[in-house]
């Protein structure tokens, strides 16, 4: 049997602790139209009307009564500009880093109508969060993998923001929150070979044709913010010194960058997911001589990741994007030529869904790429265990139609790597959770799904009990250059 190496880096070089709206024939009315109308509707009808103006309407049973009543509904009320006596003396939107317009300056809903919405949600939500549905039992230990925990000579406070394995050297490149990029020697216990200062936290990288140049995406502030401190820098090594030049700046908390030549000029263009917080963009930067022309594909926060493919088989490149804030879902941007893209909604999810990561892979061997999604973001208003968190496969039906075929519940799932790890001809999954249920045994902060038959998987955990580590980042690559894929968390 081939021995696969499974490496766990204890992050920070030690421990890191730290009637459906979509079926409407007509577009929904605007908030201003709703506010100016005497609506003789019940709570459910009002929820359908108001939710549809911004995102898919969430069903009451996705959250418990306390979370609705104390967290989510009060914030939604304030966004609608309805402030009550109970709000005074608390932190108000004007006191926070929230751009004007996110919270309305005047009421967009009447109090009597809001009370109906609150009553509808509280009467139809469970007292406690719904438990996970029954799922396939998890086996302990991951077949074919060796578990390695390096001992580091230096310790740094949390937090690791990027892990990548260099395809030519096998070295591990590690981005750190405190404005640093470390190169770790995979052949010598992962000790530091080099360190490079960066403007802000590194989040994504693309190496050049040699080992002494790369392009780096830095995100600005890691915590939720509306700053524009993100940037793209070109790094080159000369005389044992790394020098950087700014390529693109003023990015809204970017988290992902992908490359392709959209305008056929021989220069790779860039698609940047500017996640932001209350504001953000999904942006295409087209090369123009020595400059870049920015085309905003979607002016909204939560752009998480894209893949670049010819989605409609017309011979040019299109973009498939995952959006993860409020109006969650997959959106296709179909290339019409001359920098013009037509947006098409592929899948939509309710706003507490917590989409985190995805891959576009042919999982069933039918020649069509499927969507594999993990959803488990749990850092906002509803920090409870959610039964709908987990990993899903949406099977490709053709013509950008996808249907959910497989779901495995997993609290807080946040990272995904796909590969034929056991080299048996089909794709397997590693899924990481940043928000697991620490009481579950075996612990489910990291699960391996071995595909045994077409879209049938056996789940494994490397840990029996909580490791006291908090996994945030995962990557795959060939660390020891032996021809198979290793995994680092």
SEZA-316540 format. One line per field, with one value per residue (C-alpha): residue number from 1; z, x, y negated. Coordinates in steps of 0.25 Angstrom, whole numbers, plus 5000, padded with zeros to 4 digits. Each point is the difference from the previous one (the first is absolute). Example, Ala and Ser with C-alpha at 12.3 -4.5 7.8 and 13.67 -1.06 7.14 Angstrom:
residues 2
pos = (1  2)
Z = (5031  4998)
X = (5049  5006)
Y = (5018  4986)
***
This chain:
residues 489
pos = (1  2  3  4  5  6  7  8  9  10  11  12  13  14  15  16  17  18  19  20  21  22  23  24  25  26  27  28  29  30  31  32  33  34  35  36  37  38  39  40  41  42  43  44  45  46  47  48  49  50  51  52  53  54  55  56  57  58  59  60  61  62  63  64  65  66  67  68  69  70  71  72  73  74  75  76  77  78  79  80  81  82  83  84  85  86  87  88  89  90  91  92  93  94  95  96  97  98  99  100  101  102  103  104  105  106  107  108  109  110  111  112  113  114  115  116  117  118  119  120  121  122  123  124  125  126  127  128  129  130  131  132  133  134  135  136  137  138  139  140  141  142  143  144  145  146  147  148  149  150  151  152  153  154  155  156  157  158  159  160  161  162  163  164  165  166  167  168  169  170  171  172  173  174  175  176  177  178  179  180  181  182  183  184  185  186  187  188  189  190  191  192  193  194  195  196  197  198  199  200  201  202  203  204  205  206  207  208  209  210  211  212  213  214  215  216  217  218  219  220  221  222  223  224  225  226  227  228  229  230  231  232  233  234  235  236  237  238  239  240  241  242  243  244  245  246  247  248  249  250  251  252  253  254  255  256  257  258  259  260  261  262  263  264  265  266  267  268  269  270  271  272  273  274  275  276  277  278  279  280  281  282  283  284  285  286  287  288  289  290  291  292  293  294  295  296  297  298  299  300  301  302  303  304  305  306  307  308  309  310  311  312  313  314  315  316  317  318  319  320  321  322  323  324  325  326  327  328  329  330  331  332  333  334  335  336  337  338  339  340  341  342  343  344  345  346  347  348  349  350  351  352  353  354  355  356  357  358  359  360  361  362  363  364  365  366  367  368  369  370  371  372  373  374  375  376  377  378  379  380  381  382  383  384  385  386  387  388  389  390  391  392  393  394  395  396  397  398  399  400  401  402  403  404  405  406  407  408  409  410  411  412  413  414  415  416  417  418  419  420  421  422  423  424  425  426  427  428  429  430  431  432  433  434  435  436  437  438  439  440  441  442  443  444  445  446  447  448  449  450  451  452  453  454  455  456  457  458  459  460  461  462  463  464  465  466  467  468  469  470  471  472  473  474  475  476  477  478  479  480  481  482  483  484  485  486  487  488  489)
Z = (5000  4997  5012  4999  5009  5009  5006  5011  5003  5013  4996  5005  5000  5012  5004  4995  5010  4997  4913  4998  4997  4989  4993  4999  4985  5004  5007  5015  5004  5006  5014  4997  4993  5012  5010  4993  4998  5011  5000  5005  5001  5011  5005  4990  4988  5006  5002  4985  4995  5008  5000  4985  4998  5005  5000  5000  5012  5011  5006  5015  5004  4996  5013  5014  5007  5008  4988  4992  5011  5006  4989  4985  5001  5007  4990  4989  5006  5001  4986  4996  5008  5011  5013  5013  5014  5004  4990  5007  5009  4991  4989  4988  4985  5000  5010  4993  4987  4991  4987  4999  4993  5006  5011  4996  5005  5000  5003  4988  5008  5009  5015  4999  4988  5006  5012  4991  4994  5014  5005  4987  5002  5015  4999  4989  5005  5010  5014  4998  4987  4992  5002  4988  4992  5001  4992  4996  5012  5000  5001  5008  4992  4985  4992  4992  5007  5010  5011  5003  5010  4998  5012  4996  5005  5001  5005  4995  5005  4991  4989  4987  4988  4988  4997  4987  4995  4989  4989  4996  5014  5009  5010  5008  4999  5012  5000  5014  5006  5005  4986  4997  4990  5004  4991  5008  4996  4998  5000  5013  5010  4994  5007  4994  4987  4998  5005  4992  5005  4994  5000  5007  5002  4988  4994  4986  4992  4986  4997  4987  4991  5009  5015  5003  4995  5004  5001  5014  5004  5013  5007  5009  5013  5003  5009  4994  4995  4989  4997  4986  5005  4991  4989  4989  5001  4991  5007  4994  5007  4997  5008  5011  5002  4996  4994  4997  4991  5001  4989  5004  5013  5007  5001  5009  5009  4989  5002  4987  4987  4987  4986  4986  4987  4997  4989  4993  5001  5006  5014  5011  5005  5014  5007  5014  5011  5009  5011  5008  5012  4998  4986  4990  4985  4991  4990  4987  4997  4985  4995  4993  4996  5013  5008  5004  4997  5011  4996  5012  4997  5013  5010  5013  5012  5002  4987  5004  4989  4984  4990  4985  4990  4987  5007  4988  4989  4991  4999  5010  5015  5010  5016  5010  5014  5014  5008  5015  5006  5002  4985  5000  4988  4987  4989  4986  4992  4985  4991  4989  4995  5001  5016  5001  5008  5002  5014  5002  5014  5001  5014  5012  5015  5012  5007  5012  4991  5002  4987  5002  4989  4987  4988  4986  4997  4993  5012  4993  4987  4991  4993  5006  5012  5013  5011  5013  5011  5015  5009  5014  5002  5014  5004  4999  5007  5001  5007  5003  4995  4987  4995  4985  5001  4993  4986  4988  4985  4990  4988  4986  4992  4988  4996  5013  5008  5013  5009  5014  5000  5013  5014  5012  5012  5007  5009  4996  4987  4994  4991  4989  4992  4989  4994  4996  5013  5000  4985  4997  4989  5007  5008  5015  5010  5012  5007  5011  5011  5007  5008  5005  5011  5010  5007  4989  5000  4991  4999  4986  4998  4988  4993  4988  4990  4992  4988  4999  4989  4992  5009  5012  5011  5013  5010  5009  5011  5004  5014  5011  5009  4999  4997  5006  4987  4991  4986  4990  4987  4992  4987  4992  4992  4998  5012  4998  4985  4999  4991  5009  5007  5015  5008  5010  5010)
X = (5000  5005  5003  4994  5005  4990  5006  4993  5007  4996  4996  5008  5012  4993  4986  4989  4990  4993  4857  5014  5005  5009  4987  4994  4997  5001  5011  4997  4996  5011  5001  4995  4988  4997  5001  4991  4989  4989  5003  4989  5008  5003  5014  5004  4996  5007  5013  4999  4998  5011  5011  4998  5006  5014  5001  4993  4990  5005  4990  4998  5005  5014  5003  4994  4991  5011  5009  4989  4994  5013  5010  4995  4987  5004  5012  4990  4991  5011  5004  4986  5001  4990  5007  4993  5001  5008  5011  5004  5012  5005  5011  4993  5004  5005  5010  5006  5008  4988  4998  4988  4989  5001  4991  4988  4999  4985  4990  4998  4989  4989  5001  4987  5005  5014  4993  4992  5013  5007  4987  5001  5015  4999  4987  5006  5014  5005  5003  5014  5008  4997  5009  5008  4993  5005  5013  5010  5008  5014  5012  5013  5013  5002  5004  5013  5005  5011  4997  5012  5000  5013  5007  5004  5012  4992  4986  4991  4987  4988  4996  5003  4993  5006  5006  5005  5010  5010  4998  5015  5007  4989  5003  4988  4997  4993  4993  4999  4990  5012  5004  5010  5002  5008  5007  5001  5009  4992  5012  5006  4989  4993  5009  5001  5008  4996  4991  4994  4993  4987  4991  4988  4996  5003  4988  5004  5012  5004  5014  5008  5008  5012  5001  5004  4987  4986  4987  4993  4986  4999  4987  5001  4994  4996  4988  4987  5002  4997  5014  5007  5014  5001  5010  5007  5016  5010  5012  5014  5013  5013  5013  4993  4990  4985  4995  4985  4993  4985  4991  4986  4996  4987  4994  4988  5005  5003  5001  5002  5007  4999  5007  4996  5002  4986  5004  5010  5012  5009  5000  4992  4989  4995  4987  5000  4990  4999  4992  4999  4990  4988  5005  5009  5002  5002  5010  5007  5013  5002  5015  5001  5015  5006  4987  4988  4985  4991  4987  4990  4993  4992  4999  4997  5008  5003  5007  5008  5005  4999  5003  5003  4994  4993  4986  4991  5009  5001  5015  5003  5003  4989  5001  4992  5000  4996  4994  4999  4994  4984  4997  5008  5001  5007  5000  5005  5006  4999  5009  4994  5013  5006  5000  4985  4995  4986  4996  4992  4996  5004  4996  4995  5001  4993  5008  5005  5005  5014  5007  5015  5007  4997  5007  4995  5003  4995  4996  4992  5009  4989  5008  4993  5006  4992  4999  5006  4996  5004  4991  5003  5004  4995  5006  4988  4987  4996  5011  4993  5002  4992  4995  5001  5015  5009  5005  4991  5002  4991  5000  5001  4987  5006  4997  5004  4989  5005  4992  5005  5003  5008  5001  5008  4997  5012  4999  5009  5006  5009  5011  5000  5011  4996  5010  5001  5008  5000  5002  4989  4994  4990  4999  5001  4998  5007  4990  5005  4991  5004  4987  4998  4992  5011  4992  4998  5009  5007  5004  4995  5009  5006  4994  5005  4989  5005  4991  4997  4990  4994  4997  5000  5010  5006  5003  5013  5005  5015  4997  4992  4998  5002  5015  4999  5003  4992  5002  4998  5008  5002  5007  5005  5013  5012  5009  5010  4999  4996  4989  4988  4992  5003  4991  5003  4991)
Y = (5000  4986  4992  4986  4989  4993  4988  4991  4987  4995  4986  4988  5010  5006  5000  4990  4998  4990  5004  4999  4986  5006  5004  4986  4996  4985  4994  4997  4986  4991  4997  4985  5006  5009  4989  4991  5010  5004  5015  5008  5013  5010  5002  5011  4992  4988  5008  5005  4986  4993  5011  5001  4986  5004  5015  5014  5000  5009  5010  4998  5014  4997  4993  5002  4990  4993  4997  4995  4991  4995  4999  5001  4993  4988  4998  5002  4990  4989  5003  4996  4987  5004  4995  5002  4995  5013  4996  4988  5002  5011  4999  4994  5002  4986  5003  5012  5001  5002  4992  4991  5006  5014  4996  4992  4985  5001  5012  5009  5008  4996  5005  5008  5007  5003  5006  5010  5004  5002  5008  5009  5003  5003  5008  5009  5002  5011  4997  5007  5001  5012  5012  5006  5010  5015  5002  5010  5004  4994  5010  4996  4999  4996  5012  4998  4987  4998  4989  4991  4989  4991  4994  4986  4992  4987  4997  4989  4995  5004  4999  5007  4994  5008  5013  5004  5011  4996  5010  5001  5000  5006  4989  4994  4985  4995  4986  4994  4990  4992  4995  5012  5011  5012  5010  5013  5011  5013  5008  4996  5000  4988  4990  4986  4998  4986  4989  4989  4987  4996  4988  5008  5014  5009  5008  5005  5002  5004  5004  4995  5009  5000  5002  4986  4992  5001  4991  4999  4996  4993  4998  4988  5002  5014  4998  4995  4986  4990  4996  4999  5004  5013  5000  5009  4999  5006  5005  5003  5005  4993  5002  5008  4989  4999  4988  4997  4990  4997  5006  4997  4993  4995  5013  5003  5011  5010  5015  5006  4998  5008  4997  5002  4992  4995  4989  5010  4990  5010  4994  5007  4992  5001  5003  4996  5003  4988  5006  4987  5000  4991  4996  5008  5003  5011  4994  5003  4993  5000  4997  4987  4997  4998  4997  5007  4997  5004  5006  5003  5012  5000  4988  5008  5005  5015  5003  5013  5007  5002  5010  4996  5009  5000  5002  4999  5007  4988  4999  4989  5000  4998  4998  5009  4993  5003  4989  5002  4987  4999  5003  5013  5009  5003  4990  5002  4988  5004  4993  4991  4995  4986  5001  5002  5011  5005  5005  5012  5006  5015  5003  4992  5002  4994  4989  5008  5012  4996  5004  5001  5007  5008  5008  5002  5015  5012  5008  5011  5003  4995  4990  4988  4992  5000  4990  5004  4990  4999  4991  4997  4986  4997  4987  4990  4998  5014  5008  5013  5014  5001  5013  4995  4998  5010  5005  5001  5005  4993  5009  4993  5002  4992  4985  4995  5008  5007  5009  5004  5015  5002  4993  5004  4991  4994  4988  4988  5006  4990  5005  5010  5008  5010  5010  5015  5001  5016  5001  5009  4992  4991  4987  5000  4988  4994  4990  4991  4994  4987  5000  5015  5005  5003  5010  5010  5012  5003  4986  4994  4988  5008  5011  5008  5006  5012  5002  5015  5000  4989  4989  5009  4996  5006  4990  5000  4991  5000  4996  5007  4988  4985  4997  4986  4994  4991  5003  4989  5002  5013  5003  5012  5002  5009  4997  5011  5000  5015  4998  5000  4990  4996  4991  4989  4994)
***
